[in-house]
Amino acid sequence: MQTAHLRTSGLAAAAAVVWIAGLGAHHGTLINYDRSKQFTAKAVVTEFKYVNPHAQLFFDVTDDKGAVTHWSGELLANPAQLIRNGWTKKRSVEALQHGARIVVTVAPPRAGGEAGLVLKIENETGEELLAAGPNAGGPEPPPR
């Protein structure tokens, strides 16, 4: 009887470790981006994916010499947060369709490369197009 209890406890502990490791694997990505080196650039949308766990934005940035860099980025907000802030899938996809000109603020990856954390998305006149963060562009959450 005691052996069965120990086996069950061991299995429960192993399941907890696997579950916690999974959380770290996903939410640990925030440490991969360097918010102290965030930048804002004019860009052209190449693709937008309204997916879980975070929406993804693909865009091109052209430098002063005409060189194009292809970027990808994940939004901090998930689709449920976007919907709560008024950004349904239809509204988001329409605002960020292929060829849309945007101004995007990105926290670059600490390891280098062109895949960052999208912090803010505006159209060329400065109007916020999409709430990139959990509460950006939407009402403040109610006090707890």
C-alpha positions as MATLAB code, in Angstrom:
seq = 'MQTAHLRTSGLAAAAAVVWIAGLGAHHGTLINYDRSKQFTAKAVVTEFKYVNPHAQLFFDVTDDKGAVTHWSGELLANPAQLIRNGWTKKRSVEALQHGARIVVTVAPPRAGGEAGLVLKIENETGEELLAAGPNAGGPEPPPR';
ca = [
       0.000    0.000    0.000;
       2.783    2.395    0.917;
       4.613    1.605   -2.359;
       1.495    2.537   -4.377;
       1.246    5.817   -2.440;
       4.901    6.604   -3.098;
       4.502    5.760   -6.795;
       1.429    8.028   -7.060;
       3.231   10.829   -5.236;
       6.230   10.424   -7.504;
       4.063   10.576  -10.620;
       2.300   13.687   -9.311;
       5.640   15.361   -8.594;
       6.951   14.475  -12.061;
       3.780   15.857  -13.690;
       4.158   19.087  -11.714;
       7.777   19.482  -12.854;
       6.804   18.942  -16.499;
       3.911   21.418  -16.197;
       6.077   24.094  -14.545;
       8.822   23.609  -17.145;
       6.226   24.157  -19.858;
       5.174   27.444  -18.289;
       8.765   28.624  -18.180;
       9.357   27.587  -21.757;
       6.558   29.846  -22.979;
       6.471   32.768  -20.554;
      10.230   32.775  -20.110;
      10.509   34.289  -23.580;
      10.052   37.774  -22.131;
      13.613   37.599  -20.849;
      14.764   37.007  -24.427;
      13.917   40.586  -25.459;
      15.874   43.684  -24.497;
      13.392   46.430  -23.652;
      16.233   48.825  -22.903;
      17.135   48.746  -26.622;
      13.622   49.074  -28.034;
      13.324   51.001  -31.273;
      10.599   52.543  -33.384;
      10.636   52.266  -37.173;
       8.431   52.835  -40.189;
       7.545   49.467  -41.686;
       5.341   47.660  -44.184;
       3.257   44.693  -43.044;
       4.000   41.471  -44.907;
       1.785   39.190  -42.793;
      -0.253   39.198  -39.601;
      -1.355   36.060  -37.748;
      -4.078   36.282  -35.120;
      -3.071   33.144  -33.216;
      -2.561   31.750  -29.738;
      -0.644   32.125  -27.564;
       0.356   35.502  -29.064;
      -0.484   37.218  -32.334;
       2.447   37.468  -34.757;
       3.423   40.348  -37.007;
       5.780   40.087  -39.972;
       7.047   43.336  -41.443;
       9.790   44.924  -43.535;
      11.901   47.856  -42.392;
      13.849   49.857  -44.975;
      16.932   51.764  -43.777;
      18.275   55.089  -45.095;
      20.337   53.292  -47.766;
      17.336   51.352  -49.086;
      18.278   48.001  -47.552;
      15.238   46.007  -46.441;
      15.271   43.935  -43.263;
      12.548   41.326  -42.770;
      11.324   41.269  -39.173;
       8.948   39.096  -37.232;
       7.534   39.813  -33.833;
       5.134   38.500  -31.277;
       2.654   40.721  -29.518;
       2.636   40.608  -25.756;
      -1.170   40.353  -25.782;
      -2.983   37.141  -26.571;
      -6.174   37.036  -28.677;
      -8.420   37.085  -25.578;
      -6.756   40.309  -24.407;
      -6.988   41.793  -27.900;
     -10.720   41.028  -28.051;
     -11.218   42.536  -24.583;
      -9.604   45.730  -25.925;
     -11.853   45.788  -28.996;
      -9.437   44.182  -31.459;
     -11.371   41.270  -32.896;
      -9.729   39.025  -35.435;
     -11.563   40.748  -38.310;
     -10.638   44.266  -37.159;
      -7.000   43.298  -36.525;
      -6.522   41.489  -39.842;
      -8.107   44.390  -41.758;
      -5.906   46.983  -40.021;
      -2.743   44.939  -40.542;
      -3.256   43.541  -44.012;
      -0.360   42.902  -46.376;
       1.115   46.195  -47.557;
      -0.194   48.346  -44.687;
       2.261   51.082  -43.719;
       2.837   51.182  -39.979;
       5.077   52.588  -37.298;
       6.125   49.779  -34.987;
       7.972   49.800  -31.662;
       9.938   46.622  -31.022;
      12.110   45.228  -28.240;
      14.849   43.333  -30.115;
      16.093   39.898  -29.125;
      19.034   39.776  -26.723;
      20.677   37.117  -28.890;
      20.478   39.251  -32.028;
      18.436   38.696  -35.144;
      15.227   40.096  -36.475;
      12.545   38.541  -34.263;
      11.377   40.843  -31.506;
       8.610   41.678  -29.087;
       6.106   44.111  -30.650;
       5.299   46.788  -28.086;
       3.257   49.261  -30.144;
       1.734   49.503  -33.625;
       0.486   52.769  -35.132;
      -0.548   53.932  -38.577;
       1.508   56.669  -40.258;
      -0.540   59.422  -38.581;
       0.135   58.092  -35.078;
      -3.223   56.420  -34.450;
      -2.806   53.198  -32.486;
      -3.778   50.297  -34.734;
      -3.505   47.424  -32.358;
      -3.193   47.033  -28.653;
       0.156   45.269  -28.507;
       0.257   44.836  -24.726;
      -2.319   43.319  -22.396;
      -3.896   46.701  -21.618;
      -2.475   48.945  -24.346;
      -5.101   50.824  -26.288;
      -7.890   49.622  -24.102;
      -9.522   50.518  -20.827;
      -7.617   50.124  -17.625;
      -8.372   46.845  -15.900;
     -10.738   47.102  -12.944;
      -9.053   47.352   -9.529;
      -8.737   44.071   -7.659;
];
